[in-house]
Amino acid sequence: MSMVLDVAVADNSKVLDPLLPVVMQTLHGLVCAGPDPSVNMSSTLKNANELLRCFEVLCTADSC
């Protein structure tokens, strides 16, 4: 997901501008949900790291 977002914002592209509020709101909800202890911790950490990379890409592009 972060790689797709990275391509979408490359070279100051404004392709995501109309969708940015929805994407950020969705990512925020997923990050705030926290890890599920009943699920394999390795995959949970990988998913959490991917969500944080998505935030990093979007905020770097949008200069949060």
C-alpha positions in Angstrom: 0.0 0.0 0.0 2.7 2.5 0.9 4.5 1.8 -2.4 1.3 2.5 -4.3 0.8 5.8 -2.4 4.5 6.6 -3.0 4.0 6.4 -6.8 0.7 8.3 -6.6 2.4 11.3 -4.9 5.7 11.2 -6.8 6.9 14.4 -8.5 4.4 16.5 -6.6 1.4 14.8 -8.3 -1.9 16.0 -7.1 -3.8 12.8 -8.1 -4.7 11.9 -4.5 -5.7 15.4 -3.4 -9.5 14.8 -3.7 -9.2 11.4 -1.9 -6.7 12.5 0.8 -9.2 13.2 3.6 -10.8 9.9 3.1 -7.5 8.0 2.9 -6.1 9.7 6.0 -9.4 9.1 8.0 -9.3 5.4 7.1 -5.6 5.0 7.9 -6.1 6.9 11.2 -8.9 4.5 12.3 -6.8 1.5 11.5 -3.8 2.8 13.4 -5.9 3.7 16.4 -7.6 0.3 16.5 -4.4 -1.2 17.9 -3.1 -4.7 17.4 -5.3 -7.7 18.0 -3.6 -10.0 20.6 -5.3 -13.1 19.3 -3.6 -12.8 15.9 -0.1 -13.8 15.0 2.1 -10.9 16.4 4.5 -11.0 13.5 1.9 -10.2 10.9 0.3 -7.7 13.2 3.5 -5.8 13.5 4.1 -5.9 9.8 0.6 -4.5 9.2 1.2 -1.7 11.8 4.5 -0.8 10.2 2.9 -0.7 6.7 0.2 1.7 8.0 2.8 4.0 9.5 4.7 4.0 6.2 1.5 5.0 4.5 1.2 8.0 6.9 4.8 8.9 6.3 4.4 8.9 2.5 1.2 11.0 2.7 2.5 13.5 5.2 5.8 13.9 3.4 4.0 14.6 0.2 1.4 16.9 1.8 3.8 18.4 4.3 1.6 17.7 7.3 
